[in-house]
Each structure stands twice: as structure tokens, then as C-alpha cells.
């Protein structure tokens, strides 16, 4: 049985056919869900991943399956975004990556978390 926690090993990567040029890849995940570790209530967000590939790119179906592993996971918003950034970076080694989470309001408070990394 596979590990239910999201991990960098969940990502499938393929060769970048244009490693000699910089270009942005913008991925939007409009139906992200996880669970508040304090209350057990669901959290909903739009996650954006913007990266400049290096030698590898991430195959999108593997990203979808990775993201689905957060559904029952109790995790703070800040940790979600930094974990996605770290796992994605370790899987494909991009030149640059920004991961932004736009979390829906709960209790009258909305949160936007942005993790930045550049080689």
C-alpha cells in the first residue's frame, strides 16, 4: 500500500525539451482541500505554482495525485505552501518556483501564503 502522506517521490518528472531557455509554467489548482489541524474543519484554497524549468518538468497527473493526498491531512496553511514548494523543487530542480495559496475565508479571515525560491 502506498504512503498516504504527500511526498516528493509522488512526482513523476520528464525531460525538459527546452532546457536552454527560460520560460514560465503556471499551474492553477482551484479545488485544493486540506484540514485545519486545530479544529478538524476543511480548508479550501486555490493553489498556484509558477516555475521556470531547468532539466526536468513535472508531469501533471502526478501533481494531481500528490495534491489529493492533502485532502485528509491536518496542516497549517503556511506549512501546505512550503511543503508543496519544497517537494516540487526537490523533484524537478527548477530554476525558480513560486507557490501561492489563496485560502478561502473561515471565521472572517482569509489567508494568502507565498513561498519563493530561486537557484
GIBELFEN-V181332 format. One record per pair of residues at least 12 apart in sequence whose C-alpha atoms are under 10 Angstrom apart, sorted by the first residue. I is the first residue (numbers start at 0). GAP is how many residues later the second one is. Records with the same first field share a line. If there is no record, write none. Layout:
I: GAP  GAP
This chain:
2: 66
3: 62  64  65  66  68  69
4: 61  62  63  64  65  66  67  68
5: 59  60  61  62  63  64  67  77  78  81
6: 59  60  62  76  77  79  80  81  83  84
7: 55  58  75  76  77  78  79  80  81  82  83  84
8: 53  57  78  79  81  82
9: 52  53  54  55  56  57  59  77  78  81
10: 46  47  48  49  50  51  52  53  54  55  76  77  79  80  81
11: 44  45  46  47  48  49  50  51  54  79  80
12: 42  43  44  45  46  47  49  50  78  79
13: 41  42  43  44  45  78
14: 38  39  40  41  42  43  44  77
15: 37  38  39  40  41  42  76
16: 37  38  39  40
17: 35  36  37  38
18: 33  34  35  36  37  38
19: 33  34  35
20: 31  32  33
21: 29  30  31  32  73  74
22: 28  29  30  31  72
23: 25  26  27  28  29  72  73
24: 24  25  26  27  28  32  72
25: 22  23  24  25  26  71  72  73
26: 20  21  22  23  24  33  36  72
27: 18  19  20  21  22  72
28: 16  17  18  19  20  34  35  38  72
29: 14  15  16  17  18  71  72
30: 13  14  15  16  36  37
31: 12  13  14  15  32  35  36  38  39  69  70  71
32: 12  13  14  34  35  36  37  38  39  40  70
33: 33  34  35  36  37  38  39  40  41  42  43  46
34: 35  36  37  38  39  40  41  42
35: 36  37  38  39  40  41
36: 36  37  38  39  40
37: 36  37  38
38: 35
39: 32  33  34  35
40: 33  65
41: 29  30  31  32  64
42: 28  31  32  33  34  60  61  62  63
43: 27  33  57  58  59  60  61  62
44: 32  55  56  57  58  59  60  65  66  67
45: 54  55  56  57  58  66
46: 20  33  34  37  52  53  54  55  56  65  66  67
47: 33  50  51  52  53  54  66
48: 32  35  36  39  48  49  50  51  52  65  66
49: 46  47  48  49  50  66
50: 37  38  42  43  44  45  46  47  48  65  66  67
51: 41  42  43  44  45  46  66
52: 36  39  40  41  42  43  44
53: 38  39  40  41  42
54: 37  38  39  40
55: 35  36  37  38
56: 31  34  35  36  37
57: 30  31  33  34  35  36
62: 21  25
65: 18  21
66: 17
76: 24  25  26  34  35  36
77: 22  23  33  34  35  36  37
78: 34
79: 19  20  21  33
80: 17  18  19  20  21  31  32  33  34  35
81: 16  17  18  19  31  32  33  34
82: 16  32
83: 15  16  31
84: 12  13  14  15  29  30  31  32
85: 13  29  31
88: 28  29
92: 25  26
93: 23  24  25
94: 22  23  24
95: 20  21  22  23
96: 18  19  20  21  22
97: 16  17  18  19  20
98: 14  15  16  17  18
99: 12  13  14  15  16
100: 12  13  14
101: 12
